[in-house]
Amino acid sequence: MDTALEERYVLLKPESINDADLNKLLSQEAALLRQLIDTAPAQGILRTANPCWISYTTFAATPNLSKEELSGLTLQQARELVNNIDLYEKTNKQAVIVQKGDPLARCVNSMDYNLVALLPDYALKTESDNFGISLNERRLLLDDITIVQKAVSSDTVLALQTKASFGDLMDTQILRQADLLIQRHSGIKVPLQSLYDYSETDHIARLLKISDGITKEVIVFVQAEDGTHAIIEGRTGDTEAPAENDLYVLNPWTGAPGNLLE
């Protein structure tokens, strides 16, 4: 660490930078660092030969699984792992005094991290290139995920590897209320009930578009639907194809094409 600080000082020497505010901050940083080093006991200074993130959350009470162990993880092992994590979550809330020889911190020098996801009562058959995990409470989306291992029976266990949102999750061991995203679609979103003559086989439907106060029938392709809403796309070259901010009849069975709305 001392060597790294010396190299950093050489690169950011105040006399080599024509920025008064930056030089002031560098001087404050150097003074604070020197104060910390001078007042800390020898055993209280962390030293490492490599640049890394220092985390004071050690996760010592949970299993430390390597990538090789993850790739062979079974459903039963995943259930046991979840049980261990539940126990960890309860015991970790208790205050603990660190004794000599106990882990104090972690040195993290890679943004890769592993996740084990257990999906109870769900058999995942396939996954697409858009596979991801949504954490609504944290407003985070984990994408660019590699599946290391998948085991399926009545439940599904996934061993995953990713770099997504590393900084937000570095000190997090347990993720609750996570949604598995098997597929994601983007486009015009409409209530499913606004479609009629919908063929689930051909993924074609019609809707009533309101244009200049008159209803017009528009044929659309249904890209995806979840039972409540649908993502739709118009036909290529269709001047009436759906666009943002268009108006549609929510209950199309109450009207017909060509009706004048007052």
N, C-alpha and C positions, 0 to 999 in steps of 0.2 A: 504493500500500500504506500509506503514511504517513497519507493521508486516511482510509482505511478504519479504521486503528487508532485514529485520533483520534475518529472517530464511534463506534467500539466502546467507547472509554473513556468517552465522554459517556453512553452507554446503561448502562454498567456501572460508574459511579463508586462507589468504596467508600463514600463518605459518603451515598449514596442507597440502600444495601442494608443491611438489618438482619440480616446473616448473617456472623458472625465467621469461620467456616471459609471461606466463599466470598471474603470480603474478603482473607483471608490468601493464598489461592490467586491472586487477582487481583494482589496486591502482588508475589508471587513471579514471576508471569508478566511483569509490567512490568519488574522488575529484571533478569530473564533476557534479555528482549528488548533492553533498553537496553545490557546488557553485550555482546550479540552485535553490535549496531549499532556500538558504540564501538570494538570490537576488530577489526571486519572492514574491509578496504580498500574504497575506494569502488567498485571494479570487482567486489567480492565480494558486493554487496547486490543481490538481485533485486527489481525494482520493476515493478508492473503496475497499470494503471488499473482493472482489472476483478477481481472476486473469482474465484478459480479454484483448482484443484488443481495443485500443482507436482510433476512427476515427473522424476526424474533418469535415467530410461530413455528414450532419445531415438528408438530404432528407426531411426537414420539410414541403416542399410545395407539397408533394405527399401523396396519401392515404396510411395509414399504415394498411394493411390487415392481419388479423390473419389467421392461417391455417383453422379454422372453416369457416371463411368468404370466403376463397379461394375455399373450397370444394363445395360451393353453387354458385360460380360465373357463371353468365349467359353471353351469347354472347353480349347482350346490355351493361352489366356492364363492360365487357372487352373492348368494343369499347370506352366507356366513360373513362376508366382507361388509355387507350392509348392516348386519346385526352388530358387528364390531364398531362400525361408525356411529350407530345409534348409541351404543354404550359410551363411546368417546365423547359424543356431544353432551351427554349428561355429566360425565366426570370432568370435562374440560372447563366447565363453568365454575369449578371450585378453585379457590386460590391455592397456588402451589409455590413453595419456596424452593428455588433451584439450589441443589447441593453440589459440592465439588464432584466433578466427573459427569454431571448430568448435561444433556444437550442444552445449549443456551441459544443458539441461532443456526440458521441455515445459510449456506453460501449458494446462491442460485445463479449459474452461469449459462443457462439455456432457457429460451422462452417456450420450448416444447414441454407440454405436460400431458398426463394421461387422465382419462375419465373412465369410470365404470358406471354404466347406466343400466339399471334394472327396471324392466317394464312388466309389472305384474299383470297377469291375466290378458296378455296380448302377444300374439304370435306374429312377429314381423317377417313377412315373406321376402320383400325386396326393398331396396333403397336406391334412390336416384343420385345423380351427380349434385343435386341441390340439397342433399341431406344436411340437416343442421339442428341446433338446439336453441330454443327461445327461452330466456329468463325474464319474464314480464316484470317481476318485482324489481329487478335491477335494470330493466330496459336494455338488456344486452342480447345480441344475437351471435351465437357461436357458429361460424361457418368455416369453410376450408378444413373440414374434419376428415381424418383418415380412420377407417374402421380396421382395427388390428385383429379383432376376433368377434364372431357372432355365434351365439348358441341359442337355439329356439326349441321350446316345447310348448306348454301352455303359457309359459312366460318367455320373455326375451332378455338376454343379457348382451350388452355391447361393450367391448373394450375399445376406447377411442383415443386418438392422439391429435392434438391441435396446438396452435399458437394463438388462437383467437382470444382477445380480451385478457391476455396474460397479466397485465398490470392490475386489472380489476379483481382478478381471482387468485393472485399469488398467495394470499394469506387466507384463502377460503378452502375448507376441507369438504364441506357438505353443501350441495345445491338442492334446494327444495323447490317444489312447484315448477319443475322444468317441463317444457312442451317439446316433444319430438316432432321435427318438421321433416316429413318424408318427401314432400314435393312442395315447391313454391311457384306461384304464378303471379304475373303482373298484368294489368290491363284495366278495362272498364268494369267496375263492380256494380251489379244491379241486384235488387231483391229477386229471389227466385220466383216469387209469385207474379212478377211483372212479365214473365215469359209465358207463352202459350204455344200449343202444337209442338211441345218439346219432345224430341226423340232422343232418349238416353243412349240408343244404339248408334245413331248417326251424329249425335252431339249437335243437332241443328234445332233452332227454335225461332220464334217470331216475337216481336214486341211492337207496341204502338208508340211511335215517336210523335211528340207534339212540335209541330213546325208552323209558325205563323198562325197559331190558334187552331190548326187543323191536325187531326190524327193521321199518321201515315204508317203503314205496315213496313217493318224492316226485318229482313232475314239475318240472323246472326249465328255464329258458331260459338258453342259453349266450350271454353277451354278447361274449366274446372268448376265444381260446385260442392258445397258442404251441407246441403239440405236447407240452408237459409238464404245464402247469396250465391251468385254465379259470376265468374269472370268471362266476359264475352268479347268477341271480335267480329267486326263486320266483313262483308265480302270485298275483295280487292276490286277497286274501281267503282264501288257503289257510292254515289254522292250522298246517300242517306245513311252511310255507315256510322255507327255510334262514335261519338266524340265526347270529350270532357265538357261538362256543363250543359249537355243536352237534357231535355225534359222528356219523361216517359210516363205512360199511364200505369199506375201501380196495380190496378185491378182491370186488366184488359178485357175480361168477360163482361164488363159493364158497358163497353162501347164497341165501335167498329171502325175500320179505316174510312177516312173521309168525313168523320164527324167534326162539326164545328163546335169548339168549346167556348162557352161564354163566361 
